[in-house]
Amino acid sequence: MLTFNKNYFCFAILIFFIEVLIALFVHDSFVRPYLGDVLVVILIYCFSKSFLKLPVLTVALFVLLFSFTIEFLQFLHIVEILHLEKSKIAKTIIGTSFSWIDLLTYIIGIAIVIIIEKYWLKSETKPVANNILNK
């Protein structure tokens, strides 16, 4: 179950840097609030798959559940409950405002992961797997 996958780790680092660039330099009404949320679930998925050898759907659903949980904690104002209002890091990582749209962006991000994993990457690796099995 525990493993290290260099490819997923590299994707996680790449997406992390993209997220940092968005946070620092993009101040619009689409990329930062929506695309950033789509990318964050993909980032968490890739980071999880870097260390866990589990099925795509299992990790994808875990990431979606985790993301929904964080969003629900925002609804409960968890940053204030934990007295972390002065912590910029806590406010950035946990977030401070609940949004139904965020739940939709998380679903879109996980849908992208599943489509890429199950259909696009699967079709690229099938011939390789078949060649190995046939030898």
GIGI-V213050 format. One line per field, one symbol per residue. psi: psi as a letter, one per 20 degrees, with the letter a starting at -180 (. if undefined). A space follows every 10 residues. Layout:
psi=???
This chain:
psi=gprpohghgg gggghghggg gghhipmajg gghghghghh hhggggggih ipnrqghggg hgggggghgg ghhhhilhgg hjlkhiohgg hgghripqph hhgghggggh ggggggghgg hghhighggh gghi.
